Amino acid sequence: MRVVATGLHYPWGMAFLPNGDLLVTEKVKGRLRLVRGIRDINLVRGIRDIDGVSGGKLDPRPVTGLPDNIAFGGQGGLLDVAVHPNFARNRLVYVSYSGSGPGGAGTEVARGQLRGYALENLQTIFTATPKTRGTGHYGSRLLFAADGSLFITTGDRRHRLHDAQDRSNHLGTVLRLNDDGSTPADNPFTARDDAKPEIYSYGHRNGQGIALRPLDNTVWMHEHGPRGGDEVNKLDKPGANYGWPAITYGIDYSGRIISDQTHAPGMQQPVVYWSPSIAPSGMAFYHGDKFPNWRGDLFVGALKLRHLRRLEMRGDTVTAQEVLLDGIARIRDVANGPDGYLYLITDARRGRLLRLEPVE
């Protein structure tokens, strides 16, 4: 493992630019940062920068032009970041955040063109409804699918868990949009008056990981359970109901039973679940060339148990699990790098960008 950069203040999401630089969000301070020189790490092996870190350099200048209604506190703030698949042509960068407004706060997504150190022509392309009180369960991961559509996870906002079964709102759902925020015509609920047309799936608690599997271009996500019941789900059935809170493998933090059912007709079962919870955050299917034996496996960060978890995959089945970097830190996000390595960010006041490397 190599420390690539330090000094990140509670980083939450990251996305690589085509030139190899890395965008990283800082949740609490609401800053979008750039880590430069990552592609040069192997060229300067052994050389250390002023922070004593080998390789990348955290640019001291944050990117300006972010939304002015970011609601900070609890799990809220500046959250995920994604780069448009055609960034080289359109310069578009997307950010998700907890946005304040009448009634409280909720998940929002905005996009702007990255030019120098600014997001220009900023547009809010999605606002979850309703806005609610409280500071938890925003979900907020972003993913561009193979067809160019944008997937967004939302949470149940913690105190409105039963709304996850109500398709007339956006809470506790996975959403699918066109890159400009409009609704794809083939979304599952576009013809229904009792459902939000942006909804792709529902019955989710708080999804903080979403990933594309290059093998077959399927979309997968994971979500936090309460006490137990963290889940990994494959999103291969448009319009599917993933059960929360009608079915769950967890119980309330107080010990109260949320549901005594783990299965129900018409509700999807997870690919795998964890009880007790590992508190998953961030996920990626590995597709590089540095770890050939891991190609196609799923990697998940663990906040509560402070490790990186490898899920060995055979088709859609998890055949084994391995704990890596046990106790190292709260892992907030995981990403494939353009150099074939895996990159991690740690959730801390002085968070770090780490690179997982093979043992020589």
C-alpha positions in Angstrom: 0.0 0.0 0.0 1.2 3.5 -0.9 0.1 6.8 0.6 -0.5 9.0 -2.4 -1.8 12.2 -0.8 -2.6 13.5 2.7 -4.5 16.5 4.1 -7.9 15.7 2.8 -10.6 16.9 5.2 -13.3 14.1 5.5 -13.2 13.1 1.8 -16.3 11.4 0.5 -16.1 10.8 -3.2 -13.6 10.7 -6.0 -13.4 10.5 -9.8 -10.5 10.4 -12.2 -10.1 12.8 -15.0 -8.8 11.6 -18.4 -5.4 13.1 -17.8 -5.0 11.0 -14.6 -5.6 13.8 -12.1 -8.2 13.0 -9.4 -11.1 15.0 -8.2 -12.0 14.5 -4.5 -14.9 15.9 -2.5 -14.5 17.1 1.1 -17.9 16.6 2.8 -17.6 18.9 5.8 -15.9 21.9 4.3 -17.7 21.5 1.0 -14.6 21.7 -1.1 -13.8 20.0 -4.4 -10.0 19.2 -4.6 -7.6 18.1 -7.2 -4.8 15.5 -6.7 -2.2 15.8 -9.4 0.7 13.8 -10.6 -0.7 10.4 -9.9 0.4 9.0 -13.2 4.0 10.1 -12.4 4.2 8.0 -9.2 6.1 5.1 -10.8 8.4 7.6 -12.5 9.5 9.2 -9.2 9.5 6.1 -7.0 11.4 7.0 -3.9 11.0 10.7 -4.3 8.8 12.3 -1.6 7.0 15.6 -1.7 6.9 18.2 1.1 4.2 16.2 3.0 6.5 13.1 3.0 4.2 11.4 0.5 5.5 9.5 -2.5 3.8 10.5 -5.7 0.6 12.6 -6.0 0.2 16.1 -4.8 -2.9 17.7 -3.3 -3.4 21.0 -5.1 -3.9 23.7 -2.4 -6.5 25.5 -4.6 -10.0 24.1 -4.4 -12.3 24.1 -7.4 -14.8 27.0 -7.1 -18.3 27.4 -8.5 -20.1 24.8 -6.3 -23.8 25.1 -5.3 -24.5 27.7 -2.7 -27.2 25.8 -0.9 -25.2 22.9 0.4 -26.5 21.8 3.8 -23.8 20.8 6.2 -24.2 18.6 9.3 -24.5 15.0 10.2 -24.2 12.9 7.1 -24.8 16.0 4.9 -22.4 18.1 2.9 -20.7 17.9 -0.4 -20.9 14.2 -1.3 -20.1 12.4 -4.5 -18.4 13.4 -7.8 -18.6 11.9 -11.3 -17.0 12.8 -14.6 -19.0 12.7 -17.8 -18.0 9.9 -20.2 -17.3 12.5 -22.8 -15.5 14.8 -20.5 -12.7 15.4 -23.0 -15.3 17.0 -25.3 -17.8 18.7 -22.9 -15.7 19.2 -19.7 -18.8 18.2 -17.5 -18.3 17.3 -13.9 -21.3 16.2 -11.7 -21.5 16.6 -7.9 -24.1 15.4 -5.4 -24.8 17.0 -2.1 -27.4 17.6 0.6 -29.2 20.7 -0.6 -31.2 23.0 1.6 -34.6 24.4 0.7 -38.2 24.8 1.9 -38.9 22.0 4.3 -35.4 21.0 5.1 -32.8 19.3 3.0 -32.5 16.5 0.4 -30.2 14.9 -2.2 -29.4 17.2 -5.1 -27.2 16.8 -8.2 -25.6 19.6 -10.1 -23.2 19.8 -13.1 -20.8 22.3 -14.4 -17.9 22.6 -16.9 -14.5 22.3 -15.3 -12.2 25.0 -16.6 -9.1 25.6 -14.6 -10.1 25.8 -11.0 -13.8 26.6 -11.5 -17.0 24.8 -12.4 -18.7 27.1 -14.9 -22.3 27.2 -16.1 -23.5 25.3 -13.1 -26.9 23.7 -13.3 -28.9 21.8 -10.7 -30.2 18.9 -12.7 -32.0 16.9 -10.0 -33.6 17.7 -6.6 -35.1 14.9 -4.5 -38.5 15.5 -3.2 -39.7 16.0 -0.5 -37.1 18.0 1.4 -37.2 16.9 5.0 -35.8 17.7 8.4 -32.8 15.7 9.8 -29.2 15.2 8.7 -29.0 11.5 7.8 -29.4 9.0 4.9 -28.9 11.0 1.8 -27.4 8.1 -0.2 -25.9 10.2 -3.0 -23.6 8.0 -5.0 -23.3 8.8 -8.8 -22.6 6.4 -11.6 -22.7 6.7 -15.4 -23.9 3.4 -16.9 -22.7 2.0 -20.2 -25.6 3.6 -22.1 -24.6 7.0 -20.8 -27.5 7.3 -18.3 -26.8 8.6 -14.8 -27.7 6.5 -11.8 -28.2 8.3 -8.4 -28.7 6.7 -5.0 -30.9 8.3 -2.4 -31.6 7.4 1.2 -34.8 7.2 3.3 -33.7 10.2 5.3 -33.7 7.9 8.4 -36.9 9.2 10.0 -39.0 8.5 6.9 -38.1 4.9 6.3 -41.6 3.8 5.1 -41.4 6.3 2.3 -38.9 3.9 0.7 -42.0 1.8 -0.3 -43.9 4.9 -1.7 -43.0 5.5 -5.3 -44.6 9.0 -5.2 -41.5 10.4 -3.6 -37.7 10.0 -4.3 -36.7 8.7 -0.8 -35.0 5.3 -0.6 -34.7 4.9 -4.3 -32.2 4.5 -7.1 -32.8 7.0 -9.9 -31.9 6.9 -13.6 -31.6 10.1 -15.5 -30.3 11.3 -18.8 -27.0 13.3 -18.5 -29.0 16.6 -18.6 -31.3 15.6 -15.8 -34.3 14.7 -18.0 -36.0 11.3 -17.6 -35.2 8.5 -20.0 -38.3 7.3 -21.9 -37.6 3.7 -21.0 -37.6 4.2 -17.2 -40.0 1.7 -15.6 -42.5 4.2 -14.1 -42.8 6.9 -16.8 -46.4 5.9 -17.7 -47.7 5.9 -14.1 -49.2 8.9 -12.3 -48.5 7.4 -8.8 -44.7 7.2 -9.2 -41.8 9.5 -9.8 -40.6 8.9 -13.4 -37.0 9.1 -12.4 -37.2 6.0 -10.2 -35.4 3.0 -11.4 -35.7 0.8 -8.2 -37.1 1.4 -4.7 -37.1 -0.1 -1.3 -33.6 1.0 -0.4 -32.4 2.3 2.9 -29.2 4.3 2.3 -27.1 3.4 -0.7 -23.5 4.6 -0.4 -22.0 2.4 -3.1 -22.7 1.9 -6.7 -20.6 0.3 -9.4 -20.6 -0.8 -13.0 -19.4 -4.4 -13.7 -17.4 -4.2 -17.0 -17.9 -7.9 -17.6 -21.5 -7.4 -18.6 -22.2 -3.7 -18.0 -24.6 -4.4 -15.1 -25.1 -1.9 -12.3 -24.7 -3.0 -8.7 -25.1 -1.2 -5.4 -24.8 -1.6 -1.7 -26.7 0.0 1.1 -26.5 0.4 4.9 -28.7 -1.7 7.0 -29.6 -0.6 10.6 -28.0 -3.0 13.2 -27.2 -5.7 10.7 -28.6 -6.2 7.2 -26.1 -4.3 5.0 -26.8 -5.5 1.5 -25.2 -5.8 -1.9 -27.8 -5.8 -4.7 -27.7 -6.2 -8.5 -29.9 -3.7 -10.2 -30.9 -5.8 -13.2 -34.7 -5.5 -12.9 -36.0 -2.1 -13.7 -38.8 -1.2 -11.3 -37.8 -3.8 -8.7 -38.6 -3.4 -5.0 -35.7 -4.2 -2.8 -37.8 -4.5 0.3 -36.8 -1.9 2.9 -38.3 -1.6 5.5 -40.9 -4.3 4.8 -38.2 -6.9 4.8 -34.8 -6.7 6.3 -32.0 -8.7 7.9 -31.4 -6.0 10.5 -33.0 -4.5 13.6 -33.3 -1.0 14.8 -30.4 0.6 16.7 -32.5 0.5 19.9 -33.1 -3.2 19.5 -36.7 -2.8 18.2 -37.8 -5.2 15.5 -38.3 -3.2 12.3 -39.8 -6.2 10.4 -40.0 -9.9 11.3 -39.8 -10.7 7.6 -36.7 -11.3 5.5 -38.5 -12.5 2.4 -41.7 -11.4 0.7 -43.3 -12.0 -2.7 -42.3 -9.4 -5.3 -39.3 -8.2 -3.2 -35.7 -8.8 -4.2 -33.2 -10.7 -2.2 -29.7 -9.3 -1.8 -26.7 -11.0 -3.5 -25.0 -11.0 -0.1 -25.7 -9.3 3.3 -23.8 -8.6 6.5 -25.0 -9.1 10.0 -23.4 -7.6 12.0 -22.9 -4.6 9.9 -19.6 -3.6 8.3 -21.0 -0.1 7.3 -20.2 -0.3 3.6 -19.2 2.8 1.7 -17.8 3.0 -1.8 -17.4 0.1 -4.2 -15.7 -1.0 -7.4 -15.4 -4.0 -9.6 -11.7 -4.4 -10.2 -10.8 -4.4 -13.9 -7.1 -3.5 -14.0 -4.0 -5.5 -14.8 -2.0 -5.2 -11.6 -4.0 -7.9 -9.7 -4.9 -10.4 -12.4 -6.3 -12.9 -9.9 -8.7 -10.3 -8.6 -10.1 -9.2 -12.0 -13.9 -9.2 -11.8 -14.0 -9.2 -8.0 -16.0 -6.6 -6.0 -14.2 -4.3 -3.5 -16.1 -2.5 -0.7 -14.9 -0.1 1.8 -15.9 -0.6 5.5 -16.5 2.3 7.8 -17.4 0.6 11.0 -14.9 -2.3 10.7 -12.2 -0.2 9.2 -11.0 -2.3 6.3 -11.3 -3.0 2.6 -13.3 -6.1 1.8 -12.8 -8.2 -1.4 -15.8 -10.2 -2.6 -14.7 -13.0 -4.9 -17.3 -13.4 -7.6 -18.3 -16.3 -9.8 -21.0 -15.0 -12.0 -23.5 -13.3 -9.7 -22.5 -15.3 -6.7 -20.1 -14.3 -3.9 -18.0 -17.4 -3.4 -15.6 -16.0 -0.8 -14.7 -12.8 1.2 -11.4 -11.5 2.2 -10.6 -8.7 4.7 -7.7 -6.5 3.5 -5.9 -3.6 5.3 -7.7 -4.7 8.5 -8.0 -1.8 11.0 -6.2 0.7 8.8 -9.0 3.3 8.7 -12.6 4.0 7.8 -12.6 3.5 4.1 -15.0 5.9 2.5 -14.6 5.2 -1.2 -12.9 2.8 -3.6 -12.0 3.4 -7.3 -10.1 1.8 -10.2 -7.2 4.0 -11.3 -6.2 4.5 -14.9 -2.9 2.9 -14.0 -4.5 -0.4 -13.0 -4.2 0.0 -9.3 -7.0 0.4 -6.7 -7.4 3.7 -4.9 -9.0 4.4 -1.5 -9.9 7.5 0.5 -10.1 7.4 4.3 -12.8 9.1 6.3 -10.9 11.3 8.7 -10.1 14.9 9.6 -6.8 14.3 7.9 -8.0 11.9 5.3 -5.6 10.1 3.0 -5.6 8.9 -0.6 -4.1 5.4 -0.7 -3.1 3.1 -3.5 -3.2 -0.6 -3.2 -0.2 -2.3 -4.8 0.9 -5.9 -5.3 3.6 -7.2 -2.9 6.8 -7.5 -4.9 
